[in-house]
Amino acid sequence: MIPSSISETGGTLIQVLFLKNSLSGCLPAGIGRLQKATVFDVRFNKITCPIHQSLGCLSKLEQLHFTGNLLYGEVPAEVCQLANRARLLNLSLSENYFTSLGNGCLDLLRRGILDVRKNCIQGCAGQRSPEECALFFACRKYCPAVEYVPCYSEWESRSENHGSSSPSAKKNGR
């Protein structure tokens, strides 16, 4: 399991490399706070959950690799949009169980940035068989529901806009 404390390294962590570590469980909601990360690579583990929208906050990301896990659900539009508003050059999501693509993802497929082979996405070439997908989804999976994690907290954006340095300064009118 990737520890939730990984989000505390957001100001310093540049590369996350957890390849072939037999990691399982859910992705921590705070991974979208790794604002300096250029590489996030968790290929060939057993991570079982949907991808969080918060990954769309990783504006310096160049490589995002989730190949060979047990991820499912929709590929969030926020993640695909990283190729247009950030530096994302490679989004590897093959050999999972994704069922749909968010807005903007088809364009990445055409441009060769996104790889979704061996998933469960109807209408995309090179997918798993319907039987294999049905078997996967027949087994119960559980990750706690994750509320949307904004890229910046409310008070951080306010202090940037108004020059105050803390929530108490805002409260006292400073």
N, C-alpha and C positions, 0 to 999 in steps of 0.2 A: 504494500500500500504506500502511495506517495503521502508523506505526512502533511497535514494541513499547515504546519509551520513553514512550509516552503514559501508561502506568501510573505513571510517576514524578511526574506532575502531579496525582495523586489528591487531594491536600490543598488544591489551589487552583483547578483547572479546574471551571467551572460549566456551560459550554455547549460541546458538541462539534458543530460545524457544518461538515460536509464534503460539502455538496450539490453534485451535478453536477461532480465533480472527476476523473472517470475513474479512481477508485481501484480497484485490483484486488487479488487475492490473498485471504489469510485474515485473519480478525480476530485481533488479538493476544490471548493468553489473559489478560493483565493488565487488560483493560478493566473488569473487575469491581471494580477498585480505585479507580475514579474516584468516591470516596464523596461528593463535593460536587456532582456533576453533576446538573443538573435537566433538561437537554435533551441527547439524543444523536441526532443527525440525519445520516445518511449516505445519504439518498435519491439514487436515480438514479446509481449507480456500477456497478462490475462486481465487487463483493465476492462471492467464491465459496467458501462454507463453511457448515457448520451454525452455529447461534447457540450461544454458550457459556452454560452454566448460570451462570457467574460474573456475567452481567448481572443476575441476581436479587439481587446484593449492592448494587445501586445504589438504596438506600433513599430517596433524595431525588428520584429521577427522576419527572418529570411527563410528559415527551414522549419516546417512543422510536420513531424512524422509520427503517425499512429498506426502504421501498417502492422497487421498480425495481432490484433487484440480482439476484444469482444464488444466493441462499441456499437451502438445502435441508435435508431431515431433519425432525425433530420440533421444534415450537415448545416449548421447555422449560417445564415447569410452574413452575419457579422464576421465570421471567420473567413469566408470567401472574399469579402470586401477588403481584407488586408492586402490582397494583391494589387488593388487599385489605389488605396490610400496609404500604403506602407511599402515595405520592401520584400514582401513574401514572394519567393521565387519557386518554392516547392511545397506542395501540400499533399502528403502521401497518406491516404486513408484506405488503401486496398486491404483485402482480407479481414474485413469486419462484417457488420450486419446492418449498415445504414440502409434506410428505406426511402429516403428522399433527399433532395438537394434544395437548399435555400436560394433565394434570389441572387443572381450573379455567379453562382457556382457553375452553371453550364458554360459560361464564357471561359472560365478557367480550364474546364475540360477541353474545350476547343483549342485553347492556347497551349495546352500541354503542361500546365502548372499543377492541375489537380489530377490525382490518380485514384479512381474508385473501383478498380477491378475487384471481382470476387466479393461483392456486397449483395444486397437484396433490393437494388434500385430498379424498379420496372422501367423499361424503355432504354436502359443503358446497356451497352455491349459488355460481354465478359463477366456477367453476374453469376452468383451461386444459383443452384437449382431451386425452384419453389419448394421442393421437399426439404432441402437442407435448411432453408430459411424458416419454414414452418416448424421444424424440429427445434431450432434455436429458440424461437419465440414461444414455444410450448413450455419451456422451462422458466420458472419464476426468477426474475431479476429484481434487485432492490437497491436503489440509491435514493437517499433522501431528496425530496424536491428542493431544488436550488432556486432561490429567488434571484432575480436579475441583479448582478453585481456591477454597479456603474464603474466606468474607468477611473473616475475620481470621486472622492466623497464630496458631499454637498458643501461642507465647510472649507475644504481645500479649494474648490473652485471659487467660492466667495472670497476667500482671503487673497487669491491671486488677482481677482478683479478689483478688490477694494483696498489692497495693501495691508490688511490686518494680519497678524501672525498667529492668532489663536482664536478659538471659539469664545473664550471669555472676553477678549478684546472687543469682539463684535457685540457681545451682550452688553458691555459697558459703554458702547458707542465710540470706541477708539478705533 
